[in-house]
Each structure stands twice: as structure tokens, then as C-alpha cells.
């Protein structure tokens, strides 16, 4: 069975999507439509902007979404997912790819999500840190016993867990985790504490937008970050998406469930190869590749 997976923030690069734009009239139509919906020429920033321009949350999230979704559209009949999943932001790309959301609704939600998260980041200085080489339980226990707000945020693969919270709590947790034997506990260059309680203002804002958006019955199940299991009920998909901003991204668990349900080949749709790298660490018995443009 073919599983299609969609990357999240961090996969962006200067020039992203230009090959798509140049190769396909369909892609050009979608990119032009995106510029109109967003009210600014995101294509200029994607194709010609420097990495600093692309790092702004309000640009990064729509840019990755557009790259992923438009690539899935250009794949045409060769895009035949039996199941889908997306890492954090990538979940919205996956929901357009399996027909739960229309392109325009998906892009509007991504844009609202990005702006709401940006606002929440500005309300309180906060950050995230990658922890390598420790059992999840050890990291979770340190988070629980550290003063301030710090939680496990991204279960990326065995031995790689990202924590999220206020800056003093993250710094204190990193020190403790190094003492506990972490190979690395490294503060990341991100604008805020994604997937933590500090995103509550953004969650409320996005939940209102999700509530007013039409969700269709998908063409195949999505394995959501919050629940990790196969979901096809639009109502449940909606609820999980509303919970996502303050809940952890259970990526390892989602992939394991997809494999248990019969996924044998994973295709990453979007910029970069981050998810393919994580796949090798989650389970070496399945294959993973990037989606290639049709000849």
C-alpha cells in the first residue's frame, strides 16, 4: 500500500517550487490563484527570496503547503494514496491531497494558522529544542519536573524528541537532559513554542476558522498528529485539527500505525527530504522516496 506524507515547517528553501512552475501549466494556474488568495506575490518570495524572507512564519507555512499540494495535483493519475499523513503544518497539505479540504479553503486555513501562531509567539518569548539519544520517557519526566512551561512537542523518530516551552524552562531542561546522557539538547532557531500550551491563543483563533470551513469525506484515511490512527470521519478530523496546535506531533506513532495497517512504501510530497530521513530511523523495512515530477 502507498502512503503519502507531507512535510512541515523547516523544509523550505530558496527557489522552492520554481521547477514545478516551469514544468506545468496546471501548477502555474494554482500558483497564480494562491497569489490572489493571499493578497501578495508569494511566488516571488518562494522562487527568488532569500532564506531570511522564507523564514517568516506567514510566508514559510503557505510556501510549504503550496509546494506540497501543487506537486500532488501535478502528479495527476500517478497520485494514488491509500493513506496520508502530514507533519504539523503538513497535515493541512494532506487534507487537501485526500479531498477533505478544497485548495482555497486549505490555503486560507494555512495562512490564518501562520498569522495566529506568529501573534502567539510575539505574546511571550518562547522556543523549542531538539533532544537526541534519550528514551521518550526520560525526556517526558524531565519536562514534568522542570519549573515553567516545557512539554514534549514532536515525537519525530525513536531517539529524537523536540521539546517546546518558555525560554528559561527550555534552557533548564536542556541542561538536565545533557546530565541524563542526551547526545544533544539543542535550542532550535524557531520563533516560538509550537505544540505547547503557549499556542492556546493561536489554537482558539484557528479553531474558529476551522469551525467555519467545509470538511468533506476524504478519499482515503488520514493519520493525524493528535490521534495517530486512521481517520475518515470529517467531524473527527475537524476536532483533531483544532487540537493540533497545543498537542504534540506524534509522528513516530502515526508512521508505526500506518505500517501496521499495511503501508509498504512512503512517498514524501513537498520540499526537502526530512521525512524520508525520519522513516529510515522509524522502520528500515519499508521504502521511502520523494515524489518526482512526471516526465
PyMOL commands that set and color helices and strands:
alter all, ss='L'
color gray80, all
select helices_A, chain A and resi 18-23+25-38+42-48+51-55+57-74+76-78+90-97+103-123+136-145+167-179+197-211+234-246+251-260+274-282
alter helices_A, ss='H'
color red, helices_A
select strands_A, chain A and resi 2-6+83-86+126-132+150-157+160-166+184-187+221-223+230-231+265-268+287-290
alter strands_A, ss='S'
color yellow, strands_A
deselect
rebuild
show_as cartoon
